[in-house]
Amino acid sequence: MKGLRMSSFTPNRHAAATFAWLVAMLLAIGLRAETRPFTLVVLPDTQCYCDTRHAQSAKKWGGDLRRYFFDQTRWIRQNAKRLNIAFVLHEGDITQTDHPDEWKIAAKAMSVLDGKVPYVLCLGNHDMGYRKTGNSPDSYSTAHDRKTLFNKYFPYSKYRKLDHFGGTFTAGRMDNSYWRFESSGMKFLILSLEFKPRDEVLKWASMVTEKHPGHRTIALTHSYLDSQNKLTKSGYPVQGNLGEGIWKKFVSQHPNIFMVLCGHVLGEGRLTSKGKAGNPVHQLLCDYQGMKNGGESWLRYMTFYPKENKIEVFTYNPSLGSFMKGPKSRFALQYQMSKTPANTAEK
């Protein structure tokens, strides 16, 4: 039998070049995916948009204000791809008086995002412990206890099978929950904590955080920082921790926590402190309910730029199509994204 020539086994040069080009393209795509900017959207107190039991907001500004809540979630859905929105975080006071009609508005507005953009909500004082007072027909107070209709309109059964859902403090209840997502090659953890989280809730949050050392962690709670950049200390009958206690017992103790988001106090605030391990923690307040039309759809979004180790913060009004440009509303935060938040492997 005649011998085979070696040239029979020489790879086609054109095929080899094509393969090399494909490898280079795939590597480039992967690199771009790991450095592509992404955005988190923050929804501050929406209580005035859902105010129906006493309709105080409608009386003050004139007319039903729910349209502004829908303007927010429709804008998020419409811009999810353009801004590469990874998650939406609601800072609490979803409703005004924990009333069924108010929860129906909130549930319908947030449902605009179902299947499109993942979201998480936390409980504010107006979402729990409503009590009518005798001073006037429209007078009331909140947070006398932890009774809430939240779980009826945002039920555990709806969220438990979602890929980004992690778990809850109390089985079957969404009052305290954690969520996970990945973006630009990084893993993130969001802890949603009740208004004035109890000590046992903070211990649970610490346990969850410790089990995810490789996740960059955001704490989401309603009352934490005020507009003078000070941690909140006291207020409301229900027992638990406000800003000082949350920082001391939980946030400052974990090297992978880099951000706290809150509402509750009218205005804007910003504080950066170092945790026990020397990690910088950006603590941000935004709450626009005191502005015209109970906030008129003002929201905040934060775009992460991994290549620049920078977070750009914007305050935007979907209804008006305009930005706030003051230094408290438009600013940049430095955040190291080129290395892991902890030296330990994920447990």
C-alpha positions as CSV (number, residue, x, y, z in Angstrom):
1,M,0.0,0.0,0.0
2,K,1.3,3.4,-1.0
3,G,2.3,5.7,1.9
4,L,0.2,8.7,2.7
5,R,1.7,12.1,2.2
6,M,2.1,14.3,5.3
7,S,0.3,17.1,3.5
8,S,-2.9,15.1,3.9
9,F,-2.8,15.8,7.6
10,T,-1.9,19.5,7.4
11,P,-4.8,21.6,8.7
12,N,-6.4,23.9,6.2
13,R,-4.9,27.3,6.7
14,H,-8.1,29.1,6.1
15,A,-9.9,26.9,8.7
16,A,-7.2,27.5,11.2
17,A,-7.4,31.2,10.7
18,T,-11.2,31.1,11.1
19,F,-10.9,29.1,14.3
20,A,-8.4,31.6,15.7
21,W,-10.7,34.5,14.8
22,L,-13.7,32.8,16.5
23,V,-11.7,32.2,19.7
24,A,-10.5,35.8,19.8
25,M,-14.1,37.0,19.3
26,L,-15.5,34.8,22.0
27,L,-12.8,36.0,24.4
28,A,-13.6,39.6,23.5
29,I,-17.3,39.0,24.1
30,G,-16.6,37.4,27.4
31,L,-14.4,40.3,28.4
32,R,-17.0,42.8,27.4
33,A,-19.7,40.9,29.4
34,E,-17.5,41.1,32.5
35,T,-16.9,44.8,32.2
36,R,-20.2,46.0,30.7
37,P,-21.9,48.7,32.8
38,F,-25.1,47.7,34.6
39,T,-27.7,49.6,36.6
40,L,-29.7,49.2,39.8
41,V,-32.9,51.3,40.1
42,V,-34.1,52.6,43.5
43,L,-37.8,53.3,44.2
44,P,-38.2,55.6,47.2
45,D,-41.4,55.9,49.2
46,T,-44.4,55.4,47.0
47,Q,-47.0,55.9,49.7
48,C,-48.6,59.1,48.3
49,Y,-49.3,57.3,45.0
50,C,-51.2,54.7,46.8
51,D,-53.0,56.9,49.4
52,T,-56.7,55.9,49.2
53,R,-57.9,55.2,52.7
54,H,-57.8,58.9,53.8
55,A,-56.8,60.3,50.4
56,Q,-54.7,63.0,52.1
57,S,-52.3,63.2,49.2
58,A,-55.1,63.7,46.6
59,K,-56.6,66.4,48.8
60,K,-53.3,68.2,49.1
61,W,-52.2,68.1,45.5
62,G,-55.5,67.4,43.7
63,G,-56.4,64.2,42.0
64,D,-55.4,60.5,42.1
65,L,-51.6,60.2,42.1
66,R,-51.2,56.5,41.3
67,R,-50.2,57.3,37.7
68,Y,-46.7,58.3,39.0
69,F,-46.1,54.8,40.4
70,F,-47.0,53.3,37.0
71,D,-44.8,55.9,35.2
72,Q,-41.9,54.6,37.3
73,T,-42.3,50.9,36.6
74,R,-43.2,51.4,32.9
75,W,-40.0,53.5,32.5
76,I,-37.9,50.8,34.1
77,R,-39.4,48.2,31.8
78,Q,-38.9,50.3,28.7
79,N,-35.3,51.1,29.6
80,A,-34.2,47.7,31.0
81,K,-32.2,46.8,28.0
82,R,-30.7,50.3,27.3
83,L,-29.4,50.7,30.9
84,N,-28.8,47.0,31.5
85,I,-31.0,47.1,34.6
86,A,-30.1,44.2,36.9
87,F,-32.4,44.8,39.8
88,V,-35.0,47.2,41.2
89,L,-35.0,47.9,45.0
90,H,-38.0,49.5,46.7
91,E,-37.1,51.3,49.9
92,G,-40.4,50.8,51.8
93,D,-43.5,52.8,52.6
94,I,-45.0,51.1,49.6
95,T,-48.5,52.1,50.8
96,Q,-49.8,54.9,53.0
97,T,-52.0,53.0,55.5
98,D,-51.6,49.2,54.8
99,H,-55.1,49.2,53.2
100,P,-56.2,46.6,50.7
101,D,-57.0,49.2,48.0
102,E,-53.6,50.7,48.4
103,W,-51.8,47.3,48.2
104,K,-53.8,46.6,45.0
105,I,-52.3,49.7,43.4
106,A,-48.8,48.8,44.5
107,A,-49.1,45.1,43.3
108,K,-50.4,46.2,39.9
109,A,-47.7,48.8,39.5
110,M,-44.9,46.4,40.4
111,S,-46.4,43.6,38.2
112,V,-45.3,45.7,35.2
113,L,-41.8,44.3,36.0
114,D,-42.8,40.7,36.4
115,G,-40.8,38.5,34.0
116,K,-38.9,41.5,32.8
117,V,-36.8,43.0,35.6
118,P,-36.2,41.4,39.0
119,Y,-37.3,43.5,42.0
120,V,-37.3,43.4,45.8
121,L,-39.4,45.5,48.3
122,C,-38.9,46.2,52.0
123,L,-41.5,47.2,54.6
124,G,-41.8,50.7,55.8
125,N,-43.6,52.0,58.9
126,H,-46.6,53.0,56.8
127,D,-46.9,49.4,55.6
128,M,-47.6,48.0,59.1
129,G,-49.3,48.6,62.4
130,Y,-51.9,51.1,61.3
131,R,-54.0,52.6,64.0
132,K,-56.7,55.3,63.7
133,T,-56.4,58.1,66.2
134,G,-59.2,60.3,67.6
135,N,-57.8,63.7,66.8
136,S,-59.6,64.2,63.5
137,P,-61.4,62.0,60.8
138,D,-58.2,61.7,58.8
139,S,-55.6,61.3,61.6
140,Y,-53.8,58.0,62.2
141,S,-50.4,56.6,63.2
142,T,-48.3,53.7,62.1
143,A,-45.9,50.9,63.2
144,H,-47.7,50.0,66.4
145,D,-47.1,46.4,65.6
146,R,-45.9,44.3,62.7
147,K,-49.3,43.3,61.3
148,T,-49.3,43.9,57.5
149,L,-51.2,42.9,54.4
150,F,-47.9,42.9,52.4
151,N,-47.7,39.1,52.2
152,K,-51.2,38.9,50.8
153,Y,-50.4,41.1,47.8
154,F,-46.7,40.1,47.4
155,P,-46.9,36.4,48.4
156,Y,-44.1,34.0,49.0
157,S,-45.7,31.6,46.5
158,K,-45.1,34.2,43.7
159,Y,-41.4,34.6,44.3
160,R,-40.1,31.4,45.8
161,K,-39.3,29.7,42.5
162,L,-37.5,32.7,40.9
163,D,-33.9,32.1,40.1
164,H,-32.7,35.2,42.0
165,F,-34.8,34.5,45.1
166,G,-32.7,33.3,48.1
167,G,-34.9,32.8,51.1
168,T,-36.7,34.4,54.0
169,F,-36.3,34.9,57.8
170,T,-39.8,33.5,58.5
171,A,-41.0,30.6,56.4
172,G,-43.7,31.6,53.9
173,R,-43.4,35.4,54.7
174,M,-41.6,38.1,52.7
175,D,-41.1,40.6,55.5
176,N,-37.4,39.8,55.5
177,S,-35.8,38.2,52.5
178,Y,-32.6,37.8,50.5
179,W,-31.9,37.8,46.8
180,R,-28.9,37.1,44.5
181,F,-27.9,38.1,41.1
182,E,-24.8,38.2,38.9
183,S,-23.7,41.0,36.6
184,S,-20.4,41.9,34.8
185,G,-18.8,38.7,36.3
186,M,-19.6,39.7,39.9
187,K,-22.0,38.1,42.4
188,F,-24.3,40.3,44.4
189,L,-26.5,39.7,47.5
190,I,-29.4,41.9,48.5
191,L,-30.8,41.7,52.1
192,S,-34.3,43.2,52.4
193,L,-34.9,44.0,56.1
194,E,-38.2,45.0,57.8
195,F,-38.8,48.5,59.3
196,K,-36.8,48.6,62.6
197,P,-35.4,45.1,62.2
198,R,-35.4,43.1,65.4
199,D,-32.2,41.7,66.8
200,E,-33.1,38.2,65.7
201,V,-33.6,39.5,62.1
202,L,-30.1,41.1,62.2
203,K,-28.6,37.8,63.4
204,W,-30.3,36.0,60.5
205,A,-29.0,38.7,58.1
206,S,-25.5,38.2,59.5
207,M,-25.8,34.4,59.0
208,V,-26.9,34.9,55.4
209,T,-24.1,37.3,54.7
210,E,-21.5,35.0,56.2
211,K,-22.7,32.2,54.0
212,H,-22.1,34.3,50.9
213,P,-18.6,35.8,51.4
214,G,-18.0,36.0,47.7
215,H,-21.1,38.1,47.1
216,R,-21.0,41.9,47.2
217,T,-23.8,42.8,49.6
218,I,-26.4,45.5,49.7
219,A,-28.6,46.1,52.8
220,L,-32.0,47.5,52.0
221,T,-34.1,48.8,54.8
222,H,-36.6,51.7,55.3
223,S,-35.2,53.9,58.1
224,Y,-31.4,54.1,58.4
225,L,-30.0,57.6,57.5
226,D,-31.4,61.1,57.7
227,S,-31.0,64.1,55.4
228,Q,-28.2,65.5,57.7
229,N,-26.2,62.3,57.0
230,K,-26.7,61.0,60.5
231,L,-27.9,57.5,61.4
232,T,-31.4,57.3,62.7
233,K,-31.8,56.6,66.4
234,S,-35.4,56.4,67.6
235,G,-39.1,56.7,66.8
236,Y,-42.3,54.6,66.5
237,P,-43.7,52.1,69.0
238,V,-42.6,48.9,67.4
239,Q,-39.4,47.5,68.9
240,G,-36.3,47.0,66.8
241,N,-33.2,48.7,65.4
242,L,-32.9,51.9,63.5
243,G,-29.7,53.2,61.7
244,E,-27.3,53.2,64.7
245,G,-28.3,49.6,65.7
246,I,-28.3,48.3,62.2
247,W,-24.8,49.7,61.6
248,K,-23.4,48.5,64.9
249,K,-24.9,45.0,65.0
250,F,-24.9,44.1,61.3
251,V,-23.6,46.3,58.5
252,S,-20.2,47.2,60.1
253,Q,-19.4,43.6,60.9
254,H,-19.1,42.2,57.4
255,P,-16.3,42.9,54.9
256,N,-18.5,42.1,51.8
257,I,-21.2,44.8,52.6
258,F,-20.6,47.8,50.5
259,M,-23.9,49.7,50.4
260,V,-27.0,50.5,52.4
261,L,-30.1,52.0,50.8
262,C,-33.0,53.6,52.7
263,G,-35.9,56.1,52.5
264,H,-38.3,57.3,55.2
265,V,-36.7,60.7,55.9
266,L,-37.7,63.4,53.5
267,G,-34.8,64.5,51.2
268,E,-31.4,63.0,50.4
269,G,-28.4,61.9,52.4
270,R,-25.1,60.3,51.9
271,L,-22.5,58.8,54.3
272,T,-19.5,56.6,53.6
273,S,-18.1,54.8,56.7
274,K,-15.5,52.0,57.1
275,G,-16.6,48.7,58.4
276,K,-14.8,46.6,61.0
277,A,-12.6,45.1,58.2
278,G,-11.8,48.5,56.8
279,N,-14.2,48.1,53.9
280,P,-15.9,51.3,52.7
281,V,-19.7,51.2,53.0
282,H,-21.8,53.7,51.0
283,Q,-25.0,54.6,52.8
284,L,-27.6,56.4,50.7
285,L,-31.0,58.0,51.5
286,C,-33.5,59.3,49.0
287,D,-37.2,60.1,49.7
288,Y,-39.1,62.6,47.5
289,Q,-42.7,62.2,48.9
290,G,-42.6,65.8,50.3
291,M,-42.2,67.2,46.8
292,K,-45.0,68.2,44.5
293,N,-47.6,65.5,43.8
294,G,-46.1,63.3,46.5
295,G,-42.9,62.8,44.6
296,E,-44.2,63.0,41.0
297,S,-42.3,59.8,40.0
298,W,-38.8,60.9,41.1
299,L,-36.5,57.9,41.5
300,R,-32.9,57.1,41.6
301,Y,-30.7,54.9,39.5
302,M,-27.1,53.8,39.9
303,T,-24.9,52.7,37.0
304,F,-21.9,50.5,37.9
305,Y,-18.8,50.9,35.7
306,P,-16.5,47.9,36.5
307,K,-13.6,49.0,34.4
308,E,-13.5,52.4,36.2
309,N,-14.4,51.1,39.7
310,K,-17.1,53.8,39.8
311,I,-20.8,54.0,40.5
312,E,-22.6,56.9,38.8
313,V,-25.8,58.0,40.7
314,F,-28.7,59.8,38.9
315,T,-32.0,61.2,40.2
316,Y,-34.6,61.1,37.5
317,N,-38.2,61.9,36.9
318,P,-39.9,59.6,34.3
319,S,-43.0,61.7,34.2
320,L,-41.2,64.9,33.3
321,G,-38.2,63.3,31.6
322,S,-35.8,65.4,33.6
323,F,-32.9,65.0,36.1
324,M,-32.0,66.7,39.4
325,K,-28.5,68.1,39.0
326,G,-27.6,69.2,42.5
327,P,-24.6,67.6,44.3
328,K,-26.9,65.5,46.6
329,S,-28.8,64.2,43.6
330,R,-26.1,63.6,41.0
331,F,-22.8,62.2,42.1
332,A,-20.2,59.4,41.7
333,L,-19.1,56.8,44.2
334,Q,-15.8,54.9,44.1
335,Y,-16.1,51.2,44.5
336,Q,-13.5,48.6,43.9
337,M,-14.8,46.0,41.4
338,S,-11.6,44.6,40.1
339,K,-11.1,42.2,43.0
340,T,-13.3,39.9,45.1
341,P,-14.9,41.4,48.2
342,A,-13.5,38.6,50.5
343,N,-10.5,36.2,50.4
344,T,-12.6,33.2,51.3
345,A,-14.3,30.9,48.9
346,E,-18.1,30.6,48.8
347,K,-19.3,28.2,51.4
